[in-house]
Amino acid sequence: MGVITYDFEVTSPISPARLFKALVLEGDKVYPRAAPHAIKSVELQEDGKLGSIVKINFVEGFPFQYVMF
């Protein structure tokens, strides 16, 4: 297992509160719809509360099957 750190900054016309809600709180619904060519599904381990584990499953042909965080 390894640790990867990624940092980036994006300018958006969408408010920070709305972006946070879509990307963090509702990411399990948004990611597969936004990138169906890459993301097959998103699973919330436990109930999705603070400290829950998220598993993103990628489509066949990707260099890896899933990522968990």
ABEGO torsion letter per residue (X at the ends): XBBBBBBBBBBBABBAAAAAAAAAAAAAAAAAAABAAABABBBBBEAGBBGBBBBBBBBBGBABABBBX
